[in-house]
Amino acid sequence: MNRRTFLKSTGAGLLVAGSGMAWAQSAPRPLPLIPLTDLTGGIEGRISLALNKARHDFGTGAQSETFGINHDYLGPVLRVKQGQTLPFDVVNNIGETSTLHWHGLHIPGDVDGGPHQEIAHGATWSPDVPIVQHASMNWFHSHMHGRTARQTYSGLAGVLLVEDDASLSADLPKTYGVDDFTLILQDKMFDGSGKMTYALTAEVFEDGFEGDTLTVNGAIAPVAQSVPTGLVRLRILNACNARFLELSMQSGPITVIASDGGFLAAPVEAESILMSPGERYEVLVDMGAVDSNALNVNMDGGGGFFASLFGGNAAITVLTLTRGAEAGFDGAMPRRLANLEPLKASEASVTRSFQLEMDVGADLAALAASWDNFCGDAGAMAINGQPMKMDRIDEVVRKGDTEIWRVSVDDQLHPFHIHGCSFRILSQNGAAPPAYAAGWKDMVHVEEGWSEVLVRFDYEAPKDAPYMYHCHILEHEDCGMMGQFTVG
């Protein structure tokens, strides 16, 4: 049963989901600003990231048990510069083994933070992470095999912004918290007392965990922010475990300037953009001609089913920008952003195929019931007939080769992520990708047929520290829809 079929067959569950937005107040609360650590001017000593147990109020008045990275929920926004090496000390204080994966970074496998770089409780992991790529929005999150979903949902996630000389000198908004904002979007479930909940069932494994309440930077939406007149930049991360989000603006089209791996060739206007879990986009909002504008999100990922169920308005306002009296960024909307080379599929020397498979015979209900005592190779889902195994290498890639990776599914919507690289999408669901997804990416989704990406691997990943490729529905990843590859 695919995700949409499951939603349509559980009307009672949808009514609960609809009423879950009762936690959202009619009056927006202020947008929380995630603390920024700006390292572009230089690094002194080592960079400490502490994974901690904590408590956090999402806006319900109740303290939920959470994880955080240097904070009570989520982690900091780290702003770094191309050419730096980041000397991290990651300290694990959460009471269980974890990892910290640098999602989107082009780095060697031994510092990638995947399942093989475990950090025991009380231990410190000290990777020196080189920053070689161009300006881009990346993030870091738990990648503990078998516990990625719960640990990330609980708060082990943060944002890493890479800048370069071109981005720092570009005529774009870049004053953090004034005209440049980072937004982490997540869906949550809360119990009757207002505490965040997370529970695994066979249905959750099937579809991934989907909450009924949207949060922005750890606060229940809607939120609001006063901004100066002029252009405003929103750097947006979909950090949901499984939910696809369709984003649009209240006043006119949404203007996209960057995707996962960096700037587009030029701004792209779209009526809406579809964001899979793990995906990032940067957008510009012109506050020079309007008193207010709002970022709206359709939590059904554009499928429209919530719209038909709840009277034709599936989108909710998550962020309202109101224009203040002060003058802000006075530059014009850019015409050009980056030089993107044309796609050259003919340069690929290898084509690999990956079939994502939901059911390889495991009892999902029994697996969910015993999951609290489990961390390892579940074997309930698979890629190319092989559930994830920590001691098996699935693919061997030659460093420097250009390849085509073809990803196919049966009928369920899956986001696919490849470690250690950025790629270009040749086709998505058998067609050309939308213009806003035509730049550098590390996420592609597929629902019907297949998607193809053109990718090159320039950094080594040995057998004891391989890269991962996997579905980025985190419960699917935990359940075995992941593989490993070396580069050398």
VOPAGU-2260 file (C-alpha; in pm, 1 decimal, decimal comma):
REM VOPAGU-2260
SITE   aa  ch    i         X         Y         Z
SITE  MET   A    0       0,0       0,0       0,0
SITE  ASN   A    1     144,9     335,1     -97,0
SITE  ARG   A    2     146,7     652,5     111,4
SITE  ARG   A    3    -144,7     823,0     -59,8
SITE  THR   A    4    -357,0     507,3     -58,3
SITE  PHE   A    5    -292,3     470,2     312,9
SITE  LEU   A    6    -397,1     830,0     381,7
SITE  LYS   A    7    -716,9     790,4     185,9
SITE  SER   A    8    -808,6     469,9     367,8
SITE  THR   A    9    -777,4     608,1     721,0
SITE  GLY   A   10   -1032,2     883,5     750,8
SITE  ALA   A   11   -1034,6     874,5    1130,8
SITE  GLY   A   12    -661,2     931,3    1140,5
SITE  LEU   A   13    -696,0    1228,5     910,6
SITE  LEU   A   14    -954,4    1387,5    1139,0
SITE  VAL   A   15    -704,0    1361,9    1421,6
SITE  ALA   A   16    -442,1    1516,7    1194,8
SITE  GLY   A   17    -676,1    1801,1    1109,5
SITE  SER   A   18    -758,1    1873,8    1473,2
SITE  GLY   A   19    -389,9    1862,1    1565,6
SITE  MET   A   20    -350,0    2214,9    1434,8
SITE  ALA   A   21    -551,7    2324,2    1742,0
SITE  TRP   A   22    -211,3    2368,4    1903,7
SITE  ALA   A   23    -151,6    2650,3    1655,5
SITE  GLN   A   24    -266,9    2985,0    1793,0
SITE  SER   A   25    -468,5    3227,0    1581,6
SITE  ALA   A   26    -217,4    3503,1    1663,4
SITE  PRO   A   27     131,6    3420,1    1534,7
SITE  ARG   A   28     412,8    3396,9    1787,5
SITE  PRO   A   29     750,4    3558,8    1711,3
SITE  LEU   A   30     980,7    3364,4    1481,2
SITE  PRO   A   31    1253,8    3202,9    1695,0
SITE  LEU   A   32    1599,1    3286,3    1561,8
SITE  ILE   A   33    1832,4    2987,3    1576,8
SITE  PRO   A   34    2161,6    3103,8    1732,2
SITE  LEU   A   35    2427,1    3173,9    1468,6
SITE  THR   A   36    2794,4    3083,0    1503,6
SITE  ASP   A   37    2975,3    3277,9    1230,8
SITE  LEU   A   38    3316,2    3126,8    1158,2
SITE  THR   A   39    3379,1    3294,1     822,2
SITE  GLY   A   40    3622,0    3539,3     982,5
SITE  GLY   A   41    3839,4    3264,9    1128,8
SITE  ILE   A   42    3839,9    2975,2    1373,4
SITE  GLU   A   43    4008,1    2979,8    1713,4
SITE  GLY   A   44    4051,3    2641,6    1880,4
SITE  ARG   A   45    3811,3    2355,2    1826,0
SITE  ILE   A   46    3439,3    2382,4    1758,1
SITE  SER   A   47    3240,8    2215,5    2034,7
SITE  LEU   A   48    2907,4    2051,3    1957,3
SITE  ALA   A   49    2744,5    1885,1    2258,5
SITE  LEU   A   50    2460,7    1637,1    2203,2
SITE  ASN   A   51    2243,6    1676,4    2512,8
SITE  LYS   A   52    1922,3    1560,9    2673,5
SITE  ALA   A   53    1693,5    1854,7    2742,9
SITE  ARG   A   54    1338,0    1984,8    2771,8
SITE  HIS   A   55    1171,5    2224,9    2531,2
SITE  ASP   A   56     836,4    2405,2    2505,6
SITE  PHE   A   57     717,8    2414,4    2144,3
SITE  GLY   A   58     441,8    2659,5    2238,6
SITE  THR   A   59     192,3    2432,2    2411,7
SITE  GLY   A   60     297,3    2536,1    2763,0
SITE  ALA   A   61     433,5    2187,5    2832,7
SITE  GLN   A   62     796,8    2081,2    2853,5
SITE  SER   A   63     871,3    1800,4    2607,0
SITE  GLU   A   64    1168,5    1569,6    2647,3
SITE  THR   A   65    1406,7    1650,6    2364,3
SITE  PHE   A   66    1761,6    1625,7    2237,3
SITE  GLY   A   67    1959,4    1932,4    2136,7
SITE  ILE   A   68    2302,0    2029,1    2005,2
SITE  ASN   A   69    2442,3    2303,4    2231,1
SITE  HIS   A   70    2077,9    2400,4    2294,0
SITE  ASP   A   71    1760,2    2250,7    2438,8
SITE  TYR   A   72    1628,2    2164,7    2091,8
SITE  LEU   A   73    1801,4    2155,2    1752,5
SITE  GLY   A   74    2152,9    2286,5    1700,5
SITE  PRO   A   75    2313,0    2612,6    1594,9
SITE  VAL   A   76    2340,5    2762,3    1250,3
SITE  LEU   A   77    2711,0    2737,4    1162,9
SITE  ARG   A   78    2830,9    2978,6     895,1
SITE  VAL   A   79    3165,1    2871,7     746,5
SITE  LYS   A   80    3374,8    2951,9     440,7
SITE  GLN   A   81    3510,0    2750,4     151,5
SITE  GLY   A   82    3874,5    2658,5     212,6
SITE  GLN   A   83    3843,7    2621,4     589,0
SITE  THR   A   84    3893,3    2299,9     781,8
SITE  LEU   A   85    3646,9    2267,0    1068,5
SITE  PRO   A   86    3800,2    2107,0    1381,3
SITE  PHE   A   87    3494,2    1964,1    1555,9
SITE  ASP   A   88    3467,2    1808,5    1899,7
SITE  VAL   A   89    3129,1    1632,8    1908,4
SITE  VAL   A   90    3048,4    1524,2    2264,9
SITE  ASN   A   91    2768,1    1274,3    2319,8
SITE  ASN   A   92    2566,9    1324,6    2638,4
SITE  ILE   A   93    2229,5    1180,5    2534,5
SITE  GLY   A   94    2260,1     845,9    2713,1
SITE  GLU   A   95    2282,2     630,7    2400,1
SITE  THR   A   96    2511,0     589,9    2101,4
SITE  SER   A   97    2470,9     839,9    1819,3
SITE  THR   A   98    2649,0     989,7    1517,0
SITE  LEU   A   99    2649,0    1329,9    1347,3
SITE  HIS   A  100    2633,3    1330,8     967,4
SITE  TRP   A  101    2724,3    1638,6     761,5
SITE  HIS   A  102    2443,8    1616,9     506,6
SITE  GLY   A  103    2543,5    1776,3     175,7
SITE  LEU   A  104    2916,1    1820,3     239,7
SITE  HIS   A  105    3170,3    1692,9     -13,1
SITE  ILE   A  106    3404,4    1523,9     232,5
SITE  PRO   A  107    3590,5    1192,0     271,7
SITE  GLY   A  108    3400,2     897,0     414,2
SITE  ASP   A  109    3598,5     884,0     737,9
SITE  VAL   A  110    3463,1    1223,9     849,1
SITE  ASP   A  111    3116,9    1194,7     690,4
SITE  GLY   A  112    2948,1    1106,5    1019,9
SITE  GLY   A  113    2757,6     808,3     885,4
SITE  PRO   A  114    2664,7     492,7    1076,5
SITE  HIS   A  115    3027,0     375,3    1099,2
SITE  GLN   A  116    3141,4     682,4    1296,3
SITE  GLU   A  117    2952,0     596,4    1614,1
SITE  ILE   A  118    2989,2     814,5    1923,9
SITE  ALA   A  119    2924,1     625,4    2245,7
SITE  HIS   A  120    2759,1     803,9    2536,4
SITE  GLY   A  121    3025,3    1005,6    2715,4
SITE  ALA   A  122    3265,6     989,3    2419,5
SITE  THR   A  123    3394,9    1264,9    2191,5
SITE  TRP   A  124    3434,2    1240,4    1813,6
SITE  SER   A  125    3691,6    1484,7    1675,8
SITE  PRO   A  126    3682,4    1499,5    1294,7
SITE  ASP   A  127    3863,9    1768,1    1096,4
SITE  VAL   A  128    3611,0    1846,2     823,4
SITE  PRO   A  129    3741,4    2017,8     506,7
SITE  ILE   A  130    3511,1    2265,9     332,9
SITE  VAL   A  131    3584,5    2248,4     -38,8
SITE  GLN   A  132    3253,8    2322,2    -208,3
SITE  HIS   A  133    3091,8    2643,4    -321,5
SITE  ALA   A  134    2830,1    2835,0    -122,8
SITE  SER   A  135    2541,2    2609,5     -21,5
SITE  MET   A  136    2295,4    2530,8     256,9
SITE  ASN   A  137    2374,9    2201,5     429,6
SITE  TRP   A  138    2272,0    2045,6     757,3
SITE  PHE   A  139    2387,8    1798,9    1019,6
SITE  HIS   A  140    2181,2    1532,8    1193,4
SITE  SER   A  141    2194,0    1196,9    1363,3
SITE  HIS   A  142    2268,1     902,3    1135,6
SITE  MET   A  143    2272,5     629,2    1399,3
SITE  HIS   A  144    2169,6     310,7    1222,4
SITE  GLY   A  145    1831,0     198,0    1351,5
SITE  ARG   A  146    1778,3     519,4    1552,4
SITE  THR   A  147    1819,5     796,4    1297,5
SITE  ALA   A  148    1445,7     870,9    1285,5
SITE  ARG   A  149    1384,3     901,9    1658,8
SITE  GLN   A  150    1706,9    1088,7    1737,2
SITE  THR   A  151    1662,0    1340,9    1456,3
SITE  TYR   A  152    1293,6    1389,4    1542,0
SITE  SER   A  153    1393,5    1450,6    1904,6
SITE  GLY   A  154    1617,8    1739,4    1801,1
SITE  LEU   A  155    1959,5    1622,0    1679,5
SITE  ALA   A  156    1973,0    1850,2    1376,2
SITE  GLY   A  157    2136,0    2180,7    1283,5
SITE  VAL   A  158    2225,6    2390,0     979,2
SITE  LEU   A  159    2566,6    2448,3     818,2
SITE  LEU   A  160    2587,3    2738,1     572,6
SITE  VAL   A  161    2888,4    2734,3     342,6
SITE  GLU   A  162    2991,7    3072,2     199,7
SITE  ASP   A  163    3258,7    3150,6     -58,7
SITE  ASP   A  164    3412,3    3470,6    -190,9
SITE  ALA   A  165    3140,4    3503,8    -453,2
SITE  SER   A  166    2850,7    3458,9    -210,3
SITE  LEU   A  167    3000,7    3693,3      48,8
SITE  SER   A  168    3042,2    3967,1    -211,8
SITE  ALA   A  169    2713,3    3898,8    -393,5
SITE  ASP   A  170    2446,8    4169,6    -395,5
SITE  LEU   A  171    2209,6    3962,2    -181,8
SITE  PRO   A  172    2061,9    3995,9     167,4
SITE  LYS   A  173    2301,2    3848,0     422,8
SITE  THR   A  174    2238,9    4015,1     761,1
SITE  TYR   A  175    2134,2    3726,0     983,4
SITE  GLY   A  176    1809,5    3783,1    1170,4
SITE  VAL   A  177    1737,8    4107,4     982,9
SITE  ASP   A  178    1698,2    4025,1     613,9
SITE  ASP   A  179    1846,0    3671,7     610,8
SITE  PHE   A  180    1660,9    3395,4     799,6
SITE  THR   A  181    1711,3    3021,4     840,5
SITE  LEU   A  182    1389,8    2819,5     869,5
SITE  ILE   A  183    1381,7    2456,9     988,1
SITE  LEU   A  184    1038,5    2309,3     909,4
SITE  GLN   A  185     923,7    1996,7    1093,2
SITE  ASP   A  186     597,4    1818,4    1161,7
SITE  LYS   A  187     524,1    1703,9    1515,9
SITE  MET   A  188     266,2    1511,0    1712,7
SITE  PHE   A  189     162,0    1624,8    2062,1
SITE  ASP   A  190     -40,3    1444,0    2326,8
SITE  GLY   A  191    -332,2    1592,3    2518,2
SITE  SER   A  192    -100,9    1762,7    2766,3
SITE  GLY   A  193      99,7    1929,5    2489,8
SITE  LYS   A  194     408,4    1709,1    2506,9
SITE  MET   A  195     579,6    1595,0    2185,7
SITE  THR   A  196     526,3    1227,0    2112,5
SITE  TYR   A  197     685,0     972,1    1883,8
SITE  ALA   A  198     574,7     610,6    1850,6
SITE  LEU   A  199     644,5     339,0    1598,4
SITE  THR   A  200     371,1     122,1    1452,1
SITE  ALA   A  201     351,6     -92,3    1141,0
SITE  GLU   A  202     177,6     199,2     967,3
SITE  VAL   A  203     453,6     441,2    1071,3
SITE  PHE   A  204     716,4     208,8     926,6
SITE  GLU   A  205     507,6     182,2     610,4
SITE  ASP   A  206     463,8     554,3     553,2
SITE  GLY   A  207     718,6     717,1     780,9
SITE  PHE   A  208     626,4     923,2    1084,6
SITE  GLU   A  209     397,0    1213,9     994,5
SITE  GLY   A  210     289,2    1459,7    1262,2
SITE  ASP   A  211     -20,8    1677,3    1243,7
SITE  THR   A  212     134,3    2005,6    1363,2
SITE  LEU   A  213     396,0    2208,3    1177,1
SITE  THR   A  214     680,3    2377,5    1365,3
SITE  VAL   A  215     928,7    2643,3    1255,2
SITE  ASN   A  216    1264,7    2653,9    1436,3
SITE  GLY   A  217    1112,3    2459,2    1724,7
SITE  ALA   A  218     794,3    2670,7    1762,0
SITE  ILE   A  219     445,1    2571,1    1654,9
SITE  ALA   A  220     334,4    2764,8    1348,4
SITE  PRO   A  221     219,0    3026,8    1269,1
SITE  VAL   A  222     509,3    3256,9    1345,3
SITE  ALA   A  223     572,9    3617,6    1240,4
SITE  GLN   A  224     872,0    3843,1    1179,9
SITE  SER   A  225     905,9    4215,7    1120,6
SITE  VAL   A  226    1154,3    4292,5     841,2
SITE  PRO   A  227    1288,6    4608,8     677,9
SITE  THR   A  228    1178,6    4718,9     334,9
SITE  GLY   A  229    1356,1    4552,2      43,5
SITE  LEU   A  230    1457,4    4195,4     -36,5
SITE  VAL   A  231    1445,2    3929,1     235,4
SITE  ARG   A  232    1620,8    3592,3     209,0
SITE  LEU   A  233    1472,9    3271,6     350,2
SITE  ARG   A  234    1697,4    2962,7     371,2
SITE  ILE   A  235    1457,4    2672,4     419,1
SITE  LEU   A  236    1520,4    2314,3     533,4
SITE  ASN   A  237    1257,3    2040,5     534,1
SITE  ALA   A  238    1372,6    1845,4     841,5
SITE  CYS   A  239    1058,7    1629,8     862,4
SITE  ASN   A  240    1107,4    1256,9     907,0
SITE  ALA   A  241     881,3    1166,0     616,7
SITE  ARG   A  242     648,2    1447,7     514,0
SITE  PHE   A  243     677,1    1622,8     178,3
SITE  LEU   A  244     590,5    1993,2     195,8
SITE  GLU   A  245     457,5    2216,4     -80,7
SITE  LEU   A  246     564,4    2579,5     -28,7
SITE  SER   A  247     410,6    2891,7    -180,2
SITE  MET   A  248     387,5    3263,4    -110,9
SITE  GLN   A  249      66,3    3445,9     -31,2
SITE  SER   A  250     140,9    3738,2    -264,9
SITE  GLY   A  251     250,9    3610,0    -603,1
SITE  PRO   A  252     498,2    3341,4    -706,9
SITE  ILE   A  253     781,6    3208,7    -492,4
SITE  THR   A  254    1127,7    3312,7    -615,1
SITE  VAL   A  255    1394,4    3042,2    -573,4
SITE  ILE   A  256    1764,7    3132,3    -588,4
SITE  ALA   A  257    1937,2    2816,6    -459,7
SITE  SER   A  258    1882,4    2445,8    -401,1
SITE  ASP   A  259    2068,5    2181,8    -194,7
SITE  GLY   A  260    2409,2    2227,7    -354,4
SITE  GLY   A  261    2414,3    2601,9    -420,7
SITE  PHE   A  262    2290,7    2884,5    -639,0
SITE  LEU   A  263    2079,9    2833,2    -948,6
SITE  ALA   A  264    2192,7    2991,4   -1273,6
SITE  ALA   A  265    1925,8    3259,8   -1227,3
SITE  PRO   A  266    1623,0    3315,5   -1001,7
SITE  VAL   A  267    1328,4    3090,3   -1080,9
SITE  GLU   A  268     968,3    3193,1   -1019,1
SITE  ALA   A  269     721,0    2915,6    -944,1
SITE  GLU   A  270     366,5    2897,4    -815,3
SITE  SER   A  271     491,4    2647,3    -556,8
SITE  ILE   A  272     787,2    2423,5    -480,9
SITE  LEU   A  273     781,3    2067,8    -350,5
SITE  MET   A  274    1030,6    1988,5     -73,1
SITE  SER   A  275    1111,7    1631,5      23,6
SITE  PRO   A  276    1249,5    1543,5     369,6
SITE  GLY   A  277    1613,5    1655,9     379,8
SITE  GLU   A  278    1580,7    1901,8      91,8
SITE  ARG   A  279    1682,1    2268,5     106,1
SITE  TYR   A  280    1586,8    2576,4     -94,7
SITE  GLU   A  281    1666,5    2945,7     -65,4
SITE  VAL   A  282    1405,7    3201,4    -170,3
SITE  LEU   A  283    1389,7    3580,2    -199,3
SITE  VAL   A  284    1084,8    3780,0     -90,6
SITE  ASP   A  285    1042,6    4139,0    -212,8
SITE  MET   A  286     912,9    4344,8      79,7
SITE  GLY   A  287     955,8    4672,5    -104,8
SITE  ALA   A  288     604,9    4687,2    -248,7
SITE  VAL   A  289     386,8    4502,9       5,3
SITE  ASP   A  290     308,6    4560,3     372,9
SITE  SER   A  291     308,6    4188,2     443,6
SITE  ASN   A  292     363,8    3854,0     276,0
SITE  ALA   A  293     332,2    3500,5     403,2
SITE  LEU   A  294     499,9    3166,9     346,0
SITE  ASN   A  295     232,9    2899,1     313,8
SITE  VAL   A  296     282,7    2524,5     340,8
SITE  ASN   A  297      63,7    2243,8     217,3
SITE  MET   A  298     141,0    1956,4     453,8
SITE  ASP   A  299       6,2    1702,7     206,4
SITE  GLY   A  300     297,5    1775,5     -25,2
SITE  GLY   A  301      78,3    1901,9    -306,6
SITE  GLY   A  302    -136,5    1592,5    -337,2
SITE  GLY   A  303    -449,5    1788,1    -264,1
SITE  PHE   A  304    -620,0    1525,9     -48,7
SITE  PHE   A  305    -631,8    1744,6     262,2
SITE  ALA   A  306    -779,3    2018,6      43,8
SITE  SER   A  307   -1070,1    1798,7     -62,1
SITE  LEU   A  308   -1125,6    1675,7     293,2
SITE  PHE   A  309   -1114,9    2012,6     468,3
SITE  GLY   A  310   -1295,5    2240,0     230,1
SITE  GLY   A  311   -1039,7    2323,5     -35,6
SITE  ASN   A  312    -767,7    2494,6     168,9
SITE  ALA   A  313    -489,0    2253,5     251,9
SITE  ALA   A  314    -222,2    2523,7     282,3
SITE  ILE   A  315    -151,0    2682,8     618,7
SITE  THR   A  316      37,3    3004,6     685,7
SITE  VAL   A  317     357,7    2923,7     871,1
SITE  LEU   A  318     546,8    3255,4     854,2
SITE  THR   A  319     413,1    3607,4     808,2
SITE  LEU   A  320     659,8    3882,1     717,6
SITE  THR   A  321     550,9    4237,2     798,9
SITE  ARG   A  322     732,9    4540,2     662,8
SITE  GLY   A  323     871,0    4784,3     914,8
SITE  ALA   A  324     959,4    5149,9     863,9
SITE  GLU   A  325    1335,2    5102,4     849,0
SITE  ALA   A  326    1520,6    5073,4     518,5
SITE  GLY   A  327    1671,7    4735,0     446,7
SITE  PHE   A  328    1852,5    4565,6     160,2
SITE  ASP   A  329    1802,4    4795,6    -137,0
SITE  GLY   A  330    1949,6    4578,0    -412,6
SITE  ALA   A  331    1739,4    4463,2    -705,3
SITE  MET   A  332    1630,0    4107,9    -772,2
SITE  PRO   A  333    1938,4    3946,5    -932,4
SITE  ARG   A  334    1934,9    3841,6   -1295,1
SITE  ARG   A  335    2223,7    3593,0   -1279,1
SITE  LEU   A  336    2352,3    3386,8    -987,1
SITE  ALA   A  337    2593,0    3109,6   -1091,6
SITE  ASN   A  338    2747,7    2947,7   -1395,6
SITE  LEU   A  339    2598,6    2600,5   -1430,3
SITE  GLU   A  340    2749,5    2383,7   -1698,9
SITE  PRO   A  341    2509,9    2203,4   -1933,7
SITE  LEU   A  342    2434,1    1844,0   -1841,0
SITE  LYS   A  343    2662,9    1601,5   -2024,5
SITE  ALA   A  344    2520,5    1254,7   -1973,1
SITE  SER   A  345    2753,2    1129,7   -2246,8
SITE  GLU   A  346    3046,8    1171,5   -2006,2
SITE  ALA   A  347    2911,5     899,1   -1776,4
SITE  SER   A  348    3119,3     581,9   -1782,9
SITE  VAL   A  349    2890,5     375,5   -1559,0
SITE  THR   A  350    2513,4     350,7   -1509,5
SITE  ARG   A  351    2385,9     200,8   -1184,9
SITE  SER   A  352    2025,8     107,1   -1103,2
SITE  PHE   A  353    1865,9     116,3    -759,2
SITE  GLN   A  354    1523,0     -34,2    -691,5
SITE  LEU   A  355    1370,5      82,3    -360,6
SITE  GLU   A  356    1163,5    -197,3    -209,0
SITE  MET   A  357     913,0    -164,5      74,1
SITE  ASP   A  358     844,1    -520,9     178,7
SITE  VAL   A  359    1093,4    -805,8     196,1
SITE  GLY   A  360     889,5   -1026,0     426,2
SITE  ALA   A  361     942,1    -878,2     774,1
SITE  ASP   A  362     659,7    -842,4    1026,7
SITE  LEU   A  363     645,7    -463,4    1066,4
SITE  ALA   A  364     409,7    -475,5    1364,1
SITE  ALA   A  365     641,0    -709,7    1555,8
SITE  LEU   A  366     941,3    -501,4    1455,1
SITE  ALA   A  367     777,5    -181,3    1582,3
SITE  ALA   A  368     686,8    -344,7    1913,2
SITE  SER   A  369    1047,1    -441,5    1982,1
SITE  TRP   A  370    1220,5    -136,1    1832,4
SITE  ASP   A  371    1314,1      31,0    2162,6
SITE  ASN   A  372    1552,2    -258,2    2228,0
SITE  PHE   A  373    1678,6    -272,5    1871,4
SITE  CYS   A  374    1955,4     -96,0    1686,5
SITE  GLY   A  375    2100,5    -264,5    1382,0
SITE  ASP   A  376    2004,2    -433,3    1058,0
SITE  ALA   A  377    1626,7    -468,1    1055,8
SITE  GLY   A  378    1599,8    -623,4     710,5
SITE  ALA   A  379    1237,7    -519,8     655,5
SITE  MET   A  380    1301,9    -294,9     353,8
SITE  ALA   A  381    1566,1    -308,5      85,1
SITE  ILE   A  382    1740,9    -162,6    -217,3
SITE  ASN   A  383    1799,5    -403,4    -506,9
SITE  GLY   A  384    1670,9    -687,4    -290,1
SITE  GLN   A  385    1934,4    -629,0     -20,2
SITE  PRO   A  386    1837,9    -484,5     319,5
SITE  MET   A  387    2108,1    -267,0     473,8
SITE  LYS   A  388    2394,0    -459,2     635,9
SITE  MET   A  389    2673,7    -275,9     812,9
SITE  ASP   A  390    2931,7    -536,6     708,8
SITE  ARG   A  391    2841,2    -546,5     336,0
SITE  ILE   A  392    2960,2    -309,5      63,8
SITE  ASP   A  393    2698,1    -285,1    -210,0
SITE  GLU   A  394    2872,2     -73,6    -473,8
SITE  VAL   A  395    3234,7      10,7    -557,6
SITE  VAL   A  396    3290,8     346,7    -730,3
SITE  ARG   A  397    3610,1     469,9    -892,1
SITE  LYS   A  398    3718,6     813,3    -774,0
SITE  GLY   A  399    3677,6    1080,7   -1039,5
SITE  ASP   A  400    3435,4     886,0   -1257,3
SITE  THR   A  401    3111,9    1043,0   -1376,5
SITE  GLU   A  402    2814,4     808,3   -1338,6
SITE  ILE   A  403    2441,3     792,7   -1394,5
SITE  TRP   A  404    2239,0     663,0   -1101,0
SITE  ARG   A  405    1887,8     549,6   -1185,4
SITE  VAL   A  406    1642,0     516,6    -895,4
SITE  SER   A  407    1307,8     339,3    -929,7
SITE  VAL   A  408    1020,2     243,6    -700,5
SITE  ASP   A  409     689,9      62,9    -724,6
SITE  ASP   A  410     422,8     319,1    -638,9
SITE  GLN   A  411     529,7     491,8    -317,1
SITE  LEU   A  412     683,1     839,0    -301,0
SITE  HIS   A  413    1046,1     820,5    -181,9
SITE  PRO   A  414    1321,4    1083,2    -144,8
SITE  PHE   A  415    1669,6     954,1    -228,5
SITE  HIS   A  416    1997,0    1093,0     -87,7
SITE  ILE   A  417    2359,5    1016,7    -178,6
SITE  HIS   A  418    2642,7    1096,5      61,8
SITE  GLY   A  419    2965,4    1277,9     -22,5
SITE  CYS   A  420    2855,9    1462,6    -335,4
SITE  SER   A  421    2623,6    1693,0    -521,2
SITE  PHE   A  422    2459,0    1584,8    -845,4
SITE  ARG   A  423    2244,4    1715,9   -1127,7
SITE  ILE   A  424    1903,3    1567,0   -1198,2
SITE  LEU   A  425    1867,8    1427,5   -1549,3
SITE  SER   A  426    1506,0    1322,7   -1500,1
SITE  GLN   A  427    1261,7    1310,9   -1211,7
SITE  ASN   A  428     971,5    1068,5   -1232,2
SITE  GLY   A  429    1064,3    1012,7   -1595,4
SITE  ALA   A  430    1045,1    1382,4   -1689,4
SITE  ALA   A  431    1267,0    1688,3   -1674,9
SITE  PRO   A  432    1297,7    1828,4   -1320,5
SITE  PRO   A  433    1126,0    2158,7   -1242,3
SITE  ALA   A  434    1346,0    2460,4   -1309,7
SITE  TYR   A  435    1396,6    2523,3    -937,9
SITE  ALA   A  436    1551,2    2173,9    -906,0
SITE  ALA   A  437    1779,6    2202,7   -1209,4
SITE  GLY   A  438    2086,7    2311,2   -1011,0
SITE  TRP   A  439    2318,7    2118,0    -781,0
SITE  LYS   A  440    2133,6    1870,9    -558,3
SITE  ASP   A  441    2191,3    1583,6    -317,7
SITE  MET   A  442    1821,7    1488,1    -297,5
SITE  VAL   A  443    1594,2    1354,0    -569,0
SITE  HIS   A  444    1251,0    1199,5    -529,7
SITE  VAL   A  445    1068,2     936,3    -725,1
SITE  GLU   A  446     711,1     812,4    -709,7
SITE  GLU   A  447     628,5     663,8   -1046,7
SITE  GLY   A  448     874,4     506,3   -1283,0
SITE  TRP   A  449    1225,9     630,3   -1220,8
SITE  SER   A  450    1455,7     928,0   -1164,2
SITE  GLU   A  451    1812,0     967,0   -1292,1
SITE  VAL   A  452    2100,5    1179,3   -1164,2
SITE  LEU   A  453    2443,8    1261,1   -1305,8
SITE  VAL   A  454    2702,9    1234,4   -1031,0
SITE  ARG   A  455    3080,4    1236,5    -979,5
SITE  PHE   A  456    3265,3    1133,5    -663,4
SITE  ASP   A  457    3588,7    1318,2    -590,9
SITE  TYR   A  458    3668,6    1204,4    -235,6
SITE  GLU   A  459    3764,1     867,0     -95,4
SITE  ALA   A  460    3544,0     644,8     115,5
SITE  PRO   A  461    3720,9     323,1     225,9
SITE  LYS   A  462    3563,8      -3,6     333,8
SITE  ASP   A  463    3572,0      87,8     702,3
SITE  ALA   A  464    3409,8     427,1     633,3
SITE  PRO   A  465    3183,4     388,8     329,2
SITE  TYR   A  466    2930,1     639,0     202,4
SITE  MET   A  467    2556,1     570,1     223,0
SITE  TYR   A  468    2274,9     599,4     -29,5
SITE  HIS   A  469    1925,6     570,6     109,1
SITE  CYS   A  470    1564,3     673,1     119,9
SITE  HIS   A  471    1539,1     990,5     330,7
SITE  ILE   A  472    1212,7     884,8     489,0
SITE  LEU   A  473    1400,0     820,9     810,7
SITE  GLU   A  474    1192,7     523,7     924,1
SITE  HIS   A  475    1252,1     355,5     587,0
SITE  GLU   A  476    1625,2     419,2     622,4
SITE  ASP   A  477    1624,8     270,0     973,0
SITE  CYS   A  478    1428,0     -27,8     845,4
SITE  GLY   A  479    1683,2    -125,6     580,7
SITE  MET   A  480    1622,7      95,0     273,1
SITE  MET   A  481    1988,9     194,3     258,9
SITE  GLY   A  482    2308,8      74,5      96,5
SITE  GLN   A  483    2682,4     137,4     121,4
SITE  PHE   A  484    2947,7     221,3    -135,3
SITE  THR   A  485    3319,0     281,6    -138,3
SITE  VAL   A  486    3510,8     532,1    -348,1
SITE  GLY   A  487    3876,7     484,4    -427,8
